[in-house]
Every structure is written in structure tokens, then in C-alpha cells.
Amino acid sequence: MERIRLLLLDDHVLFRESLSRLLESEPDFEMSGHCGTSGEALELLRRVAVDVILLDFDLGEDHGSQFISSARSAGYKGKILMVTAGMSAMESSYALQMGASGIFLKHNSPGNLAKAIRIVASGEMWVDQRVIRAMADGVRFGEEQSIRQFLTEREQEVLRGIFEGLSNKEIAAQIGVSESAVKATLQQLFQKTRVRTRSQLVRIALETSLGTPRK
């Protein structure tokens, strides 16, 4: 029996350790490893063979779509299945465009996850029905643009830099201001958008169409 080699990337230790044990009990699964950060996962991909990456979307200071881009750039050609508590329609669409092979929501059973992994490994897509319905409903562009109109040009530039995975220092160099100015703008963004982490700001960037790569 040919085994499916898995890599799990999730920043919640208890979840990934318990899920790894469950998956290892399947006769056709083999755990190549599990990681808590994108950096650890990219390093592991250089050393071990992986058929399917199980990827959480919200990785604390990082986000899943950013990892997909990094993994593809590093030469990973295998499958990627998002295993997440939830993603918006825009986030789901973007992840699939970036090269994810499917989206699995964590409220489902381990048995369904095993099924989804096998389907994705075979070259097919798996997208949770709730995600499909959300994507079918479409993005509420009017609401998203109403968020954008309250952001200054500098706030939009900093938000775009955060989406691109840049540090405060790198954003400062890119837009030609001091690092302290970027930090001040970042605090303004947190206040205006009512979020608390950079990964949540990435979500705002996607939903306000600021996730479009620079030309």
C-alpha cells in the first residue's frame, strides 16, 4: 500500500499533536512532521518528502495564503489542504487561487478529514459545503469599500505591506517613512479596524481588495 505523507502546520500545539496521533493510526497515512510556524514547515519541506500539507489559515502573526506562496516559491509541488476553523469567502477564493487543493473546516469529524485527505491526494478538490455556500453568496463589495474609504493613503500602504508579509522596517523603507511612523500608523489601523493582530489585518487587506500584488 502506497502511503500518503503528511505535514501538519498549525500554531495550536495540543490540536496538532492530537491530530497527528489520529492520522498516524490510519494505515495509509504517514506523518512527515508537524510544525507551529511557516519557517519550521519550510525548513522541513527541504529535508523530507510530503504529499499533502494540512494548513491552518490563521497562524498567529502569519497566515496560510502567505505560506502557500512561500512553499510554491520554494519548489513544493504537492497538495495543500486548508484545515481551519473558518475563512471568509474572499479568503477561501484567494487560497484556492494561490494553489490550495481544498478547504476543510475543523468542526467536521476526523473520519471526514481522512476522506478529504485521500481525495486531495488523488488529485481531486475538497471544499466544505459551508465554504461553497459562502463563496456562492459572493463578497459584499459595498461593505468592504466602506471600510477602505476610512483609511488614509498611508494606512492603505502599511496595510498592503502587512499583507505582503513585510516587517515594520521593510514597510518603512518601501514607502519612505521612519519605522516609528509605521508603528504609529499600525496602531491607527488597529483602532480603525477594531482588530488586534497582524493576521487579522491581513484579512482586512483581502476584504478591501488591498491584497492585490503590486505592479
C-alpha positions in Angstrom: 0.0 0.0 0.0 1.4 3.4 -1.0 1.2 5.8 1.9 0.3 9.4 1.8 3.0 11.5 3.5 1.5 14.4 5.6 2.8 17.6 7.0 0.6 19.5 9.5 1.1 23.2 10.0 -1.0 24.7 12.9 0.1 27.0 15.7 -2.1 25.3 18.3 0.2 22.6 19.9 -2.5 20.4 21.5 -4.5 20.4 18.3 -1.7 19.4 16.0 -0.3 16.8 18.4 -3.6 15.1 18.9 -4.5 15.3 15.2 -1.1 13.9 14.3 -1.7 10.8 16.5 -5.1 10.3 15.0 -3.8 10.5 11.4 -0.9 8.1 12.2 -3.5 5.5 13.1 -4.7 5.4 9.5 -2.9 2.6 7.6 -2.3 4.6 4.5 -1.1 7.8 6.2 2.5 8.7 7.3 3.3 11.8 9.3 6.4 13.5 7.8 6.1 16.0 10.6 4.1 18.8 12.3 5.1 22.4 12.8 3.8 25.5 14.6 5.3 28.2 12.2 5.8 28.7 8.5 9.5 28.9 8.9 9.7 25.4 10.6 7.5 24.0 7.9 9.5 25.4 5.0 12.7 24.0 6.6 11.1 20.6 7.0 10.0 20.6 3.3 13.7 20.9 2.3 14.5 17.7 4.2 11.5 15.4 3.9 9.1 14.3 1.2 5.5 15.5 1.7 2.4 14.6 -0.4 -0.2 16.7 1.4 0.2 19.7 3.7 -2.6 20.3 6.2 -2.5 24.0 6.7 -4.3 26.3 9.1 -5.3 29.7 7.8 -4.6 31.8 11.0 -1.1 31.2 12.1 -0.9 34.0 14.7 1.5 36.6 13.1 1.3 34.7 9.8 -1.4 33.5 7.5 -2.0 30.4 5.4 -2.2 32.1 2.0 1.3 33.6 2.6 2.7 30.2 3.4 1.2 28.8 0.2 3.1 31.4 -1.8 6.3 30.7 0.0 6.0 26.9 -0.3 5.3 27.1 -4.1 8.2 29.6 -4.5 10.5 27.1 -2.6 9.6 24.4 -5.1 6.9 22.4 -3.3 4.7 20.7 -5.9 2.4 18.6 -3.6 -1.1 19.2 -2.4 -2.3 21.7 0.2 -5.5 21.2 2.2 -6.6 24.1 4.4 -7.8 22.8 7.8 -9.3 25.7 9.5 -11.9 26.9 12.0 -13.2 29.3 9.3 -12.4 31.5 6.4 -14.3 34.3 4.6 -15.5 33.9 1.0 -12.7 36.2 -0.1 -10.0 34.3 1.9 -11.3 30.9 0.6 -11.3 32.1 -3.0 -7.8 33.6 -2.6 -6.4 30.4 -1.0 -7.7 28.3 -3.9 -6.3 30.7 -6.5 -2.9 30.5 -4.7 -2.9 26.8 -5.1 -4.7 25.1 -2.2 -6.4 21.9 -3.3 -9.3 22.2 -0.8 -10.7 23.7 2.4 -11.8 21.5 5.4 -13.5 23.1 8.4 -12.4 21.9 11.8 -16.0 21.3 13.1 -16.1 18.1 10.9 -15.1 14.6 12.1 -11.7 13.0 11.9 -13.2 10.4 9.6 -14.3 13.2 7.1 -10.8 14.7 7.3 -9.2 11.4 6.4 -11.6 11.2 3.4 -10.8 14.7 2.4 -7.0 14.0 2.5 -7.4 10.9 0.3 -9.5 12.9 -2.2 -7.0 15.7 -2.3 -4.0 13.3 -2.6 -5.7 11.7 -5.6 -5.7 15.0 -7.4 -9.4 16.0 -6.8 -10.7 19.0 -4.9 -12.4 19.1 -1.5 -14.3 22.2 -0.4 -16.6 22.2 2.6 -20.2 22.8 1.7 -20.4 25.8 4.1 -17.4 27.4 2.3 -19.1 26.7 -1.1 -22.3 28.5 0.1 -20.3 31.4 1.4 -18.4 31.8 -1.9 -21.7 31.4 -3.9 -23.2 34.3 -1.9 -20.4 36.5 -3.1 -18.4 39.2 -1.4 -20.3 42.2 -0.1 -18.3 44.8 -2.0 -20.2 47.8 -0.7 -19.4 47.0 2.9 -15.8 46.3 2.1 -15.3 49.5 0.2 -16.9 51.4 3.1 -14.0 50.2 5.3 -11.5 51.3 2.7 -12.8 54.8 2.4 -12.0 55.5 6.1 -8.3 54.6 5.6 -5.7 57.2 4.7 -3.3 56.6 1.8 -0.5 55.8 4.3 -2.7 53.4 6.2 -3.5 51.6 3.0 0.2 51.4 2.1 1.1 50.0 5.5 -1.9 47.5 5.3 -0.6 46.4 1.9 2.9 45.9 3.3 1.5 43.8 6.1 -0.4 41.7 3.6 2.9 41.1 1.7 4.5 39.8 4.9 6.9 42.7 5.4 8.3 43.8 8.7 7.7 47.3 10.1 11.3 48.2 9.0 10.7 46.8 5.5 7.4 48.7 5.1 9.2 51.9 6.3 11.9 51.5 3.6 9.3 50.7 0.9 7.1 53.7 1.5 9.8 56.1 2.5 9.0 56.9 6.2 10.5 56.1 9.5 9.9 52.9 11.3 8.3 54.8 14.2 5.8 56.3 11.7 4.9 52.8 10.5 4.3 51.7 14.1 2.1 54.7 14.7 0.1 54.0 11.6 -0.2 50.4 12.6 -1.8 51.5 15.9 -4.2 53.7 13.9 -5.2 50.7 11.8 -5.8 48.5 14.9 -8.1 51.2 16.2 -10.0 51.9 13.0 -10.5 48.2 12.0 -11.1 47.0 15.6 -8.7 44.1 15.3 -5.7 43.2 17.5 -3.3 41.1 15.4 -1.4 41.4 12.1 -3.0 38.3 10.8 -6.4 39.9 11.3 -5.2 42.9 9.4 -4.3 40.6 6.5 -7.9 39.6 6.4 -8.9 43.3 6.2 -6.4 43.7 3.3 -8.1 40.8 1.4 -11.6 42.1 2.0 -10.8 45.6 0.9 -9.1 44.5 -2.3 -5.7 45.7 -0.9 -4.4 42.1 -1.3 -3.7 42.7 -5.0 0.0 42.4 -5.7 1.9 45.5 -6.6 2.5 46.1 -10.3 
